[in-house]
Amino acid sequence: MIVDFGRKNRYYRWYEMKDIKPEMHDIGKLIDSSIIKHNFENYPDGLKDVPPIKMNPVWEGILQHHCTERDKEYPKSFETLVLSIADSVASATSRHIEVRGKSPRYNTYKLWNPPRSNFHKLSEVINKDATNPKWIAKIVEFVNRNPSVKEFFETFGEYLKVRAEDATPGANITSLWTHSNLTARLYNFLYDYLEKVDDKWFEITTKDKIRAYIHRIKEETKIKIVKIKINFPQRPVRIRDLNVFDALEEVKRKILKEYPNNVIFVGFTELLLILPLNEKLDKIKEIVSQYGFWFEYVERIQNLDQPYPDPDRTMRLINKMQKILYKKLEEKFRKTIPKVPLNKREEVKESIKKSVFEKEPEAKKIAELWKQYHEELEEGVYKKGSVYGDFPSQIDPPICEICQLKQATEKWVDEESGIVEKLCTVCFNIRKRGSKFPKLDEWEKEGADRILWIRIDLDTDELINVLEELYTEYLRNLGVKEPEKRAEIRFSVLSEFNLDYREFLDEFRNKLLEKFGEDSFQQILKEFVSVRIKNLRDIHLVLKIFDEAFTKFFPKFKEVSSPIKLGIVCSNIKYPFLESWRILSDLKYDVHVSVIGKGEIKLSMQQLTSFLRIKIKEKALLHKLAAISEISEKLAEITLYDQNDRDYREYEPLRKAVKKFGFQNVLTYAKIMGG
């Protein structure tokens, strides 16, 4: 009974959907379950001075969203049937390992920022007496009004964010906020995807048959998880070319509008979608190609009851295993090679390589994964590729000077220099949008000597790897056997992370605004901003602001590795932006600072805090070292260790820093702090 109504049904439903507002189905979890079940089927047993339930579609969803042996209430309409399935699937992507025999933990355990203590009573978490009839009455009266979803999150959002979706230790890694949103997203998707069941069927069908039907839908329904990465061929050389980022935001907005119930995750250039099996990517192609963009995609067919958020999971695991192997190889080289005679080292290295890449368990796992990868490709379970717009078989000159993919049919004349550029229609239209970033225009006119381009990047594959590692640690501490085999990261955890990630970006942005002011700040994208600075020492301030925000939101990432990266380029406003973008578009280090003409700093996130604490009392020493490096960096390094130099003793903090962070990082630091 599973069919796909296709895109048409997204706009024209064949029947009315009751407004059950799936986001509110678990509002009862804000009440102590020993008093009232969260589906309210025993309300108001034993309670006095509480209002009666005034039935409406929201109450139908709350009362009927379960279908188990222990529940009296169960789905009695197609809408509540879909809600029950959506809730179950959302729970399956939330509740990973339930550790029985331990006290409940009502507060959400965020893998990247664990709570300092666990709360075993609901009232302690939400800071409300969850057993008090007045609190219960407030919730009932709220639902009786048939409120909007917006009102729901405004009124109860603070409680939803701190209350774990499941209070069982090991399963409490997702908040009720995330579960509520994910259930609603799945409900809206499945409502369009599943075959309509007439309400008359529910009048003559038993709960057991409804349960069996729900089980069959979850077991037999197939869905497609698709990850796309948007690319743009336009090379943003000048300030006016930054309109391409405004176009990128517009593309993402259009995709979200076209797929309101399908997009699960949105990044800088990436989107993760859940789609019907026969849904093609033609509409995304149409949207993206309007701007001359193209996209890469990976997709995987999965069961509805166990969807994974990384459609390229097999390749992710291969890369993960390879990184582990290379770490083992480096460690064996480090321990063994220094003890081997010089003339034997190459032979020993080859022997170690052969041993590691043939005998280590990760090597065997990689072989298994490669076999699985090719089988998935052959079976069509997994697909990957690139999608471009329609190009002519031949491009006659002149070729567009920005994208270099189409014939240039337009001319752009620079008002100041009079330089004429030949552009294609797409690139011409992007440029003529007018200034979307007015501060940059002002700084360009003023000839700002020092500006910072600041970009934060998130590697979603690495994020899943790191969260798996942290989840394994959590389960191991709970006493779970073989935790590494059970620590699976699914949609809910990514959604939970995304909530904190967005708050982190907001805090970083707001702190920059606070320190530098509106006139010296320009947001380009949420993850990409520019700041005008007066002194190179302001780079240290930006790094400190970032480090404090990062440590506040993601302290555990500093113990393992970070999927979040920071790139900063300091240049004159007239410096070709393309050169800055080459660094910012492909961040290879956790922290990469490039001061044009001065040097670079490349750090891991674990090093950042201690690096920022390098102390030099005399600023003159920094000026001296920076001045010597202008003649020769090697001479500057020799000066640090020259015992005859009169400043030798004062250089001791820098010598310690060099040992810890490397000379190039410390030299650039000296140039920055020297002004």
C-alpha positions as CSV (number, residue, x, y, z in Angstrom):
1,M,0.0,0.0,0.0
2,I,3.0,2.3,-0.4
3,V,2.9,4.7,-3.3
4,D,4.6,7.9,-4.3
5,F,2.2,10.7,-5.4
6,G,5.1,12.6,-6.9
7,R,5.8,16.3,-7.0
8,K,2.3,17.2,-8.0
9,N,0.9,16.1,-4.7
10,R,3.3,18.6,-2.9
11,Y,1.0,21.4,-4.2
12,Y,-2.4,19.7,-4.6
13,R,-3.6,17.4,-1.9
14,W,-6.5,15.1,-2.7
15,Y,-7.9,15.5,0.8
16,E,-7.8,17.8,3.7
17,M,-5.1,17.3,6.3
18,K,-6.2,17.9,9.9
19,D,-4.1,20.5,11.6
20,I,-2.7,18.1,14.2
21,K,0.6,20.1,14.5
22,P,3.0,17.2,14.9
23,E,5.6,19.3,16.7
24,M,3.3,19.2,19.9
25,H,2.8,15.5,20.0
26,D,5.2,15.0,23.0
27,I,4.3,18.1,25.1
28,G,3.2,15.6,27.8
29,K,6.9,14.8,28.3
30,L,7.1,18.0,30.3
31,I,4.9,16.4,32.9
32,D,6.1,13.8,35.4
33,S,5.1,10.4,33.9
34,S,4.2,9.0,37.3
35,I,1.3,11.5,37.4
36,I,0.2,11.6,33.8
37,K,1.3,9.5,30.8
38,H,2.7,11.7,28.1
39,N,-0.1,10.8,25.7
40,F,-2.6,12.0,28.3
41,E,-4.7,8.8,28.1
42,N,-5.0,8.6,31.9
43,Y,-5.8,12.4,32.3
44,P,-7.0,13.6,34.8
45,D,-6.8,10.5,37.1
46,G,-6.2,11.6,40.7
47,L,-5.9,15.3,39.8
48,K,-8.0,18.1,41.2
49,D,-8.6,21.6,39.9
50,V,-7.4,20.9,36.4
51,P,-9.4,21.8,33.2
52,P,-11.0,19.2,31.0
53,I,-9.6,18.4,27.6
54,K,-11.4,20.3,24.8
55,M,-10.9,18.0,21.9
56,N,-9.2,19.5,18.8
57,P,-6.8,18.1,16.1
58,V,-3.7,18.8,18.3
59,W,-5.2,16.6,21.1
60,E,-5.9,13.9,18.6
61,G,-2.2,13.8,17.7
62,I,-1.2,13.8,21.4
63,L,-3.6,11.1,22.4
64,Q,-3.2,8.8,19.4
65,H,0.5,9.0,18.4
66,H,1.4,5.6,20.0
67,C,0.3,2.1,19.0
68,T,1.7,-0.3,21.5
69,E,0.3,-3.1,23.7
70,R,0.6,-0.9,26.8
71,D,-1.3,2.1,25.3
72,K,-5.1,2.3,25.4
73,E,-5.2,5.0,22.8
74,Y,-3.9,4.4,19.2
75,P,-4.2,6.0,15.7
76,K,-7.8,6.3,14.5
77,S,-7.2,8.4,11.4
78,F,-4.7,8.6,8.6
79,E,-3.2,11.7,10.1
80,T,-2.5,10.1,13.5
81,L,-1.3,6.9,11.7
82,V,1.3,9.0,9.9
83,L,2.2,10.8,13.1
84,S,2.7,7.5,14.9
85,I,5.1,6.4,12.1
86,A,6.9,9.7,12.0
87,D,7.3,9.6,15.8
88,S,8.6,6.1,15.8
89,V,11.1,6.7,13.0
90,A,12.2,10.0,14.7
91,S,12.7,8.0,17.9
92,A,14.7,5.3,16.1
93,T,17.0,8.1,14.9
94,S,17.2,9.5,18.4
95,R,17.3,6.5,20.8
96,H,20.5,4.6,20.2
97,I,21.5,2.5,23.2
98,E,19.1,2.2,26.1
99,V,21.1,1.3,29.2
100,R,18.7,-0.4,31.6
101,G,19.1,-0.6,35.4
102,K,20.4,2.9,35.8
103,S,18.7,6.0,37.1
104,P,17.0,8.2,34.4
105,R,18.8,11.2,33.2
106,Y,16.4,13.9,32.1
107,N,18.9,16.4,30.9
108,T,20.3,16.1,27.3
109,Y,23.8,14.7,27.1
110,K,25.4,16.6,24.3
111,L,28.3,14.6,23.0
112,W,30.3,17.8,22.2
113,N,29.4,19.6,25.4
114,P,28.4,17.1,28.1
115,P,26.6,18.3,31.3
116,R,28.7,18.6,34.4
117,S,26.1,16.7,36.4
118,N,23.1,14.5,35.6
119,F,19.5,15.3,36.7
120,H,17.4,12.4,37.7
121,K,14.2,14.3,38.2
122,L,12.3,16.1,35.4
123,S,11.5,19.1,37.7
124,E,15.3,19.7,38.2
125,V,15.9,19.9,34.5
126,I,13.0,22.2,33.4
127,N,13.1,24.2,36.7
128,K,9.4,23.7,37.1
129,D,7.5,21.4,39.4
130,A,6.5,18.7,36.8
131,T,4.0,17.2,39.3
132,N,2.2,20.4,40.2
133,P,-1.4,20.6,39.0
134,K,-1.0,24.2,38.1
135,W,1.8,23.3,35.6
136,I,-0.2,20.5,34.2
137,A,-3.2,22.8,33.9
138,K,-1.1,25.4,32.0
139,I,-0.2,22.8,29.4
140,V,-3.7,21.5,29.0
141,E,-5.2,25.0,28.7
142,F,-2.5,25.8,26.1
143,V,-3.4,22.8,23.9
144,N,-7.1,23.5,24.4
145,R,-6.6,26.8,22.5
146,N,-5.3,25.0,19.5
147,P,-2.2,27.2,19.4
148,S,0.2,27.8,16.5
149,V,3.5,26.0,16.3
150,K,5.2,29.3,16.7
151,E,3.4,29.8,20.0
152,F,4.4,26.3,21.1
153,F,8.1,26.9,20.7
154,E,7.9,30.4,22.1
155,T,6.1,29.2,25.3
156,F,7.8,25.9,25.9
157,G,11.0,26.1,23.8
158,E,13.4,26.6,26.8
159,Y,12.0,23.4,28.4
160,L,12.2,21.4,25.2
161,K,15.9,22.2,24.7
162,V,17.0,20.9,28.1
163,R,14.7,17.9,28.4
164,A,16.1,14.7,26.8
165,E,13.8,13.1,24.3
166,D,14.4,9.8,26.2
167,A,15.6,9.9,29.8
168,T,17.3,6.5,29.5
169,P,21.1,6.8,29.9
170,G,22.7,6.2,26.6
171,A,19.6,7.3,24.7
172,N,19.5,10.8,26.2
173,I,21.7,12.4,23.5
174,T,18.8,14.2,21.8
175,S,16.6,17.0,23.2
176,L,12.8,17.0,23.0
177,W,13.2,20.2,20.9
178,T,15.1,18.3,18.2
179,H,12.8,15.3,18.4
180,S,9.7,17.5,18.0
181,N,11.1,19.2,14.9
182,L,12.3,16.0,13.4
183,T,9.0,14.3,13.9
184,A,7.2,17.2,12.2
185,R,9.6,17.1,9.3
186,L,9.1,13.3,8.8
187,Y,5.3,13.7,9.3
188,N,5.1,16.3,6.5
189,F,7.3,14.2,4.2
190,L,5.4,10.9,4.9
191,Y,2.0,12.5,4.6
192,D,2.8,13.2,1.0
193,Y,4.6,9.9,0.4
194,L,2.4,7.2,1.9
195,E,-0.8,5.9,0.3
196,K,-3.9,7.4,1.7
197,V,-6.0,5.2,4.0
198,D,-9.6,6.1,4.3
199,D,-10.9,7.0,7.8
200,K,-13.6,4.3,7.5
201,W,-10.9,1.6,7.7
202,F,-10.0,2.7,11.2
203,E,-13.6,2.4,12.3
204,I,-13.6,-1.4,11.5
205,T,-10.0,-2.3,12.2
206,T,-8.5,-3.5,15.5
207,K,-5.5,-2.0,17.2
208,D,-3.4,-5.1,16.5
209,K,-4.1,-4.8,12.7
210,I,-3.1,-1.1,12.8
211,R,0.1,-2.0,14.7
212,A,0.9,-4.6,12.1
213,Y,0.2,-2.1,9.3
214,I,2.5,0.4,10.9
215,H,5.2,-2.2,11.3
216,R,4.9,-3.2,7.6
217,I,5.1,0.4,6.4
218,K,8.3,1.0,8.4
219,E,9.8,-2.2,7.3
220,E,8.9,-2.1,3.6
221,T,9.1,1.6,2.7
222,K,12.2,2.7,1.0
223,I,13.5,6.3,0.9
224,K,16.4,8.1,-0.6
225,I,18.9,10.1,1.4
226,V,20.7,12.7,-0.8
227,K,23.6,15.0,0.0
228,I,24.4,17.7,-2.5
229,K,27.3,20.1,-2.6
230,I,26.8,23.3,-4.6
231,N,29.8,24.6,-6.6
232,F,30.2,27.9,-8.4
233,P,32.6,28.4,-11.3
234,Q,32.7,32.1,-10.9
235,R,36.0,33.3,-9.6
236,P,35.4,36.1,-7.2
237,V,38.4,38.4,-8.0
238,R,37.1,41.7,-6.8
239,I,34.8,43.0,-4.1
240,R,31.9,43.3,-6.5
241,D,32.3,39.6,-7.4
242,L,31.2,38.7,-3.8
243,N,27.7,38.9,-5.1
244,V,28.2,35.2,-6.0
245,F,27.8,34.5,-2.2
246,D,24.5,36.3,-2.2
247,A,23.5,34.2,-5.2
248,L,24.5,31.1,-3.2
249,E,22.2,32.0,-0.4
250,E,19.4,32.6,-2.9
251,V,19.9,29.2,-4.4
252,K,19.7,27.5,-0.9
253,R,16.5,29.5,-0.1
254,K,14.9,28.4,-3.4
255,I,15.8,24.7,-2.7
256,L,14.3,25.0,0.8
257,K,11.1,26.6,-0.6
258,E,10.8,23.8,-3.2
259,Y,11.5,21.1,-0.7
260,P,10.1,22.4,2.6
261,N,9.5,18.9,4.1
262,N,12.7,17.3,2.7
263,V,15.7,19.3,3.7
264,I,17.2,18.0,7.0
265,F,20.5,19.9,7.1
266,V,21.9,23.0,5.5
267,G,25.6,24.0,5.5
268,F,27.8,26.5,3.7
269,T,27.4,24.7,0.3
270,E,25.9,21.4,1.4
271,L,22.3,20.2,1.8
272,L,21.0,16.9,3.1
273,L,17.6,15.8,1.9
274,I,15.2,12.9,2.4
275,L,13.4,12.2,-0.8
276,P,10.9,9.7,-2.3
277,L,12.4,6.8,-4.3
278,N,11.5,8.1,-7.7
279,E,12.3,11.8,-7.0
280,K,14.9,13.0,-9.4
281,L,17.2,15.9,-9.0
282,D,16.0,17.8,-12.0
283,K,14.4,20.6,-10.0
284,I,17.6,21.2,-8.1
285,K,19.5,21.2,-11.3
286,E,17.1,23.8,-12.7
287,I,17.5,26.0,-9.6
288,V,21.3,25.7,-9.4
289,S,22.0,26.1,-13.1
290,Q,20.0,29.4,-13.3
291,Y,23.1,31.0,-11.6
292,G,25.7,29.1,-13.6
293,F,26.3,26.8,-10.6
294,W,26.6,23.0,-10.6
295,F,26.5,20.4,-7.9
296,E,27.9,17.1,-6.8
297,Y,25.7,14.5,-5.2
298,V,25.7,11.2,-3.3
299,E,22.5,9.3,-2.7
300,R,21.6,6.1,-0.9
301,I,18.4,4.0,-0.8
302,Q,17.6,3.1,2.8
303,N,14.8,1.6,4.9
304,L,12.5,4.1,6.5
305,D,13.0,2.6,9.9
306,Q,16.8,3.0,10.0
307,P,17.9,6.0,7.9
308,Y,21.5,7.2,8.2
309,P,22.5,10.8,7.6
310,D,25.6,10.1,5.5
311,P,24.7,8.6,2.2
312,D,28.4,8.3,1.4
313,R,28.9,6.4,4.7
314,T,30.9,3.5,3.1
315,M,33.4,5.9,1.6
316,R,33.5,7.9,4.9
317,L,34.3,4.7,6.8
318,I,37.1,3.8,4.3
319,N,38.6,7.3,4.7
320,K,38.3,6.9,8.5
321,M,40.1,3.6,8.5
322,Q,42.8,4.9,6.3
323,K,43.5,7.8,8.6
324,I,43.8,5.3,11.5
325,L,46.2,3.2,9.5
326,Y,48.4,6.2,8.7
327,K,48.5,7.3,12.3
328,K,49.6,3.8,13.3
329,L,52.3,3.9,10.5
330,E,53.6,7.3,11.7
331,E,53.7,6.0,15.3
332,K,55.7,2.9,14.3
333,F,58.1,5.1,12.3
334,R,58.6,7.4,15.2
335,K,59.4,4.6,17.6
336,T,61.5,2.4,15.3
337,I,63.3,4.4,12.6
338,P,65.6,6.5,14.9
339,K,67.1,3.3,16.2
340,V,67.9,1.9,12.7
341,P,71.2,2.6,11.0
342,L,70.9,5.1,8.1
343,N,71.7,2.6,5.4
344,K,68.9,0.3,6.6
345,R,66.1,2.8,7.1
346,E,64.4,2.6,3.7
347,E,64.3,-1.2,3.9
348,V,62.8,-1.1,7.4
349,K,60.2,1.5,6.4
350,E,59.0,-0.7,3.6
351,S,58.7,-3.6,6.0
352,I,56.7,-1.6,8.4
353,K,54.4,-0.3,5.7
354,K,53.7,-3.8,4.5
355,S,53.0,-5.0,8.0
356,V,50.6,-2.1,8.7
357,F,48.7,-2.2,5.4
358,E,48.3,-5.9,5.3
359,K,48.0,-7.1,8.9
360,E,46.3,-4.4,10.9
361,P,42.5,-4.9,11.5
362,E,41.7,-1.6,9.8
363,A,43.4,-2.9,6.6
364,K,41.1,-5.9,6.5
365,K,38.1,-3.7,7.2
366,I,39.1,-1.4,4.3
367,A,39.2,-4.4,2.0
368,E,35.7,-5.4,3.1
369,L,34.4,-1.8,2.7
370,W,35.8,-1.5,-0.8
371,K,34.0,-4.7,-1.8
372,Q,30.8,-3.3,-0.2
373,Y,31.3,0.0,-2.0
374,H,31.4,-1.6,-5.5
375,E,28.5,-3.9,-4.7
376,E,26.4,-0.9,-3.7
377,L,27.3,0.9,-6.9
378,E,26.4,-2.2,-9.0
379,E,23.1,-2.7,-7.2
380,G,22.1,0.9,-7.5
381,V,21.7,1.3,-3.8
382,Y,24.4,4.0,-3.8
383,K,25.0,6.6,-6.5
384,K,27.3,9.5,-6.9
385,G,28.0,12.0,-9.6
386,S,28.0,15.6,-10.7
387,V,25.1,17.6,-12.3
388,Y,25.8,20.5,-14.6
389,G,23.5,22.9,-16.5
390,D,23.0,22.5,-20.2
391,F,26.0,23.7,-22.1
392,P,26.2,24.2,-25.9
393,S,28.4,21.7,-27.8
394,Q,30.6,24.6,-28.8
395,I,31.4,27.9,-27.1
396,D,32.4,30.6,-29.5
397,P,34.8,33.3,-28.3
398,P,34.9,35.6,-26.5
399,I,34.6,33.4,-23.3
400,C,33.2,34.9,-20.1
401,E,36.1,36.3,-18.0
402,I,34.5,35.2,-14.7
403,C,33.2,31.7,-15.1
404,Q,35.0,30.8,-18.4
405,L,32.2,28.3,-19.2
406,K,29.9,30.4,-21.5
407,Q,30.2,32.8,-24.4
408,A,30.6,36.4,-23.3
409,T,27.7,38.4,-24.7
410,E,27.7,41.3,-22.3
411,K,30.2,44.1,-21.5
412,W,30.9,45.4,-18.0
413,V,32.7,48.8,-17.8
414,D,34.4,49.7,-14.6
415,E,33.4,53.2,-13.5
416,E,36.7,54.1,-12.0
417,S,39.3,52.6,-14.3
418,G,37.3,52.3,-17.5
419,I,38.4,48.6,-17.9
420,V,36.0,46.6,-20.0
421,E,35.2,43.0,-19.1
422,K,33.4,40.6,-21.3
423,L,30.9,38.5,-19.4
424,C,28.2,35.9,-20.0
425,T,24.6,36.8,-19.2
426,V,24.6,34.8,-15.9
427,C,27.7,36.4,-14.5
428,F,26.6,39.8,-15.8
429,N,23.3,39.5,-14.0
430,I,25.0,38.4,-10.7
431,R,27.3,41.4,-10.8
432,K,24.6,43.9,-11.7
433,R,22.6,43.0,-8.6
434,G,24.0,46.1,-7.0
435,S,26.0,46.1,-3.8
436,K,24.8,43.5,-1.3
437,F,27.7,44.3,1.1
438,P,27.7,48.1,1.5
439,K,30.5,48.2,4.2
440,L,32.9,46.6,1.7
441,D,32.1,49.3,-0.8
442,E,32.8,52.0,1.8
443,W,36.1,50.4,2.8
444,E,37.2,50.1,-0.8
445,K,36.5,53.8,-1.4
446,E,38.5,54.6,1.7
447,G,41.3,52.3,0.7
448,A,41.2,50.4,4.0
449,D,44.7,49.2,4.8
450,R,43.7,46.2,6.9
451,I,40.7,44.0,6.7
452,L,40.1,40.5,7.8
453,W,38.2,37.9,5.8
454,I,36.9,35.3,8.3
455,R,35.4,32.0,7.3
456,I,34.2,29.1,9.5
457,D,33.9,25.7,7.8
458,L,32.2,22.5,8.9
459,D,33.2,19.1,7.6
460,T,30.1,17.0,8.0
461,D,31.9,13.6,7.4
462,E,34.5,14.5,10.0
463,L,31.7,15.6,12.3
464,I,30.1,12.2,12.2
465,N,33.5,10.5,12.7
466,V,34.2,12.7,15.8
467,L,30.7,12.2,17.2
468,E,31.0,8.4,16.8
469,E,34.2,8.6,18.8
470,L,32.6,10.7,21.6
471,Y,29.5,8.5,21.6
472,T,31.7,5.4,22.0
473,E,33.4,7.0,25.0
474,Y,30.0,7.8,26.5
475,L,28.7,4.3,26.1
476,R,31.9,2.8,27.4
477,N,31.6,4.8,30.5
478,L,28.1,3.5,30.9
479,G,29.4,-0.1,30.8
480,V,28.0,-0.9,27.3
481,K,29.9,-3.9,25.7
482,E,31.6,-3.3,22.4
483,P,30.5,0.4,22.3
484,E,32.4,1.1,19.1
485,K,30.0,-1.2,17.2
486,R,26.9,0.4,18.7
487,A,27.9,4.1,18.5
488,E,25.9,5.1,15.4
489,I,25.3,8.7,14.7
490,R,21.9,9.4,13.0
491,F,19.8,12.4,12.0
492,S,18.8,13.5,15.4
493,V,22.3,14.0,16.7
494,L,23.2,16.0,13.6
495,S,20.1,18.1,14.1
496,E,20.9,18.6,17.8
497,F,24.5,19.6,16.9
498,N,23.2,22.0,14.2
499,L,21.2,23.8,16.9
500,D,24.3,24.5,18.9
501,Y,26.4,25.3,15.8
502,R,24.0,28.0,14.7
503,E,24.1,29.5,18.2
504,F,27.9,29.4,18.2
505,L,28.0,31.3,14.9
506,D,25.6,33.9,16.3
507,E,27.7,34.3,19.4
508,F,30.9,34.7,17.4
509,R,29.2,37.2,15.1
510,N,27.8,39.2,18.0
511,K,31.1,39.4,19.9
512,L,32.8,40.7,16.8
513,L,30.1,43.3,16.4
514,E,30.5,44.3,20.1
515,K,34.3,44.7,19.8
516,F,34.6,46.3,16.4
517,G,31.3,48.0,15.9
518,E,28.8,48.2,13.0
519,D,31.0,50.4,10.8
520,S,33.8,47.9,10.9
521,F,31.8,44.7,10.4
522,Q,30.2,43.1,7.3
523,Q,28.4,39.8,7.2
524,I,28.6,38.0,3.9
525,L,27.1,34.7,4.9
526,K,26.4,33.3,8.4
527,E,29.8,31.5,8.3
528,F,31.7,34.2,6.4
529,V,32.3,37.8,7.5
530,S,34.7,40.6,7.1
531,V,36.1,43.0,9.7
532,R,38.1,46.2,9.3
533,I,40.9,46.4,11.8
534,K,43.2,49.2,12.9
535,N,46.1,47.2,14.1
536,L,47.5,43.7,13.4
537,R,47.1,42.9,17.1
538,D,43.3,42.8,16.5
539,I,43.9,39.4,14.8
540,H,44.8,38.1,18.3
541,L,41.5,39.6,19.6
542,V,39.5,37.8,16.9
543,L,41.2,34.5,17.6
544,K,40.5,35.0,21.3
545,I,36.8,35.7,20.6
546,F,36.6,32.6,18.5
547,D,38.4,30.4,21.0
548,E,36.2,31.5,23.9
549,A,33.0,30.8,21.8
550,F,34.4,27.4,20.6
551,T,35.4,26.3,24.1
552,K,31.9,27.3,25.4
553,F,30.0,25.3,22.8
554,F,32.3,22.4,21.8
555,P,34.8,21.7,24.6
556,K,35.0,17.9,23.8
557,F,36.2,18.7,20.3
558,K,39.5,19.9,21.8
559,E,40.0,16.5,23.4
560,V,39.7,14.6,20.1
561,S,39.7,16.5,16.8
562,S,37.6,19.3,15.4
563,P,35.3,19.1,12.4
564,I,35.1,22.9,12.6
565,K,37.8,25.0,11.0
566,L,38.6,28.7,11.1
567,G,40.3,30.6,8.3
568,I,41.4,34.3,8.5
569,V,43.1,36.3,5.8
570,C,44.4,39.7,6.6
571,S,45.0,42.0,3.6
572,N,44.5,45.4,2.1
573,I,41.0,46.0,0.7
574,K,42.6,46.4,-2.8
575,Y,44.3,43.0,-2.6
576,P,42.8,40.5,-5.1
577,F,40.0,38.7,-3.3
578,L,40.7,35.6,-5.4
579,E,44.0,35.0,-3.6
580,S,42.2,35.2,-0.2
581,W,39.5,32.9,-1.4
582,R,42.0,30.2,-2.5
583,I,42.9,29.8,1.2
584,L,39.4,30.2,2.6
585,S,37.7,27.9,0.2
586,D,39.7,24.9,1.2
587,L,40.8,25.0,4.8
588,K,43.2,22.2,5.6
589,Y,44.0,23.2,9.1
590,D,41.8,23.7,12.2
591,V,43.1,27.3,12.4
592,H,44.7,29.0,9.4
593,V,45.7,32.6,9.6
594,S,47.3,34.2,6.6
595,V,48.6,37.8,7.0
596,I,49.5,38.8,3.5
597,G,53.1,39.8,3.3
598,K,53.8,38.8,6.9
599,G,53.3,35.1,7.3
600,E,50.9,32.3,8.3
601,I,49.8,30.6,11.5
602,K,48.6,27.0,11.2
603,L,47.3,25.3,14.4
604,S,45.2,22.5,15.6
605,M,42.2,23.5,17.7
606,Q,43.8,21.9,20.7
607,Q,46.8,24.3,20.4
608,L,44.8,27.5,20.0
609,T,44.2,28.4,23.7
610,S,47.8,27.9,24.8
611,F,49.1,29.7,21.7
612,L,47.1,32.8,22.5
613,R,48.7,32.8,26.0
614,I,52.2,33.4,24.7
615,K,53.5,36.2,26.9
616,I,56.2,38.7,26.0
617,K,56.6,41.6,28.4
618,E,58.7,43.8,26.0
619,K,56.9,44.6,22.8
620,A,60.3,45.9,21.5
621,L,61.5,42.3,21.3
622,L,58.6,41.4,19.0
623,H,59.4,44.4,16.8
624,K,63.1,43.5,16.7
625,L,62.4,39.9,15.8
626,A,60.0,40.9,13.1
627,A,62.5,43.5,11.7
628,I,65.3,40.9,11.5
629,S,62.9,38.4,9.7
630,E,62.4,41.0,7.0
631,I,66.1,40.5,6.2
632,S,66.2,36.8,6.8
633,E,63.8,34.4,8.6
634,K,66.8,32.1,9.3
635,L,68.7,35.0,10.9
636,A,65.6,35.7,13.1
637,E,65.6,32.1,14.2
638,I,69.4,32.2,15.0
639,T,68.9,35.4,17.0
640,L,66.4,33.6,19.3
641,Y,69.1,31.1,20.3
642,D,72.1,33.3,20.2
643,Q,73.4,33.4,23.8
644,N,75.6,36.4,23.1
645,D,72.5,38.5,22.1
646,R,71.7,41.0,24.9
647,D,68.0,40.0,24.7
648,Y,68.7,36.2,25.0
649,R,67.1,35.9,28.5
650,E,64.0,37.9,27.5
651,Y,63.5,35.6,24.5
652,E,62.9,32.6,26.7
653,P,59.1,32.6,26.4
654,L,59.4,32.7,22.6
655,R,61.9,29.9,22.6
656,K,59.4,27.7,24.6
657,A,56.7,28.7,22.2
658,V,58.8,27.7,19.2
659,K,59.4,24.3,20.7
660,K,55.7,23.8,21.1
661,F,54.2,25.5,18.0
662,G,57.0,25.8,15.5
663,F,59.1,28.8,14.4
664,Q,56.9,30.0,11.5
665,N,53.8,30.2,13.8
666,V,55.7,32.1,16.5
667,L,57.4,34.4,14.0
668,T,54.0,35.4,12.5
669,Y,52.7,35.8,16.1
670,A,55.6,38.2,16.8
671,K,54.7,40.2,13.7
672,I,51.1,40.4,14.7
673,M,51.7,41.4,18.3
674,G,54.4,43.8,17.2
675,G,51.7,45.7,15.5
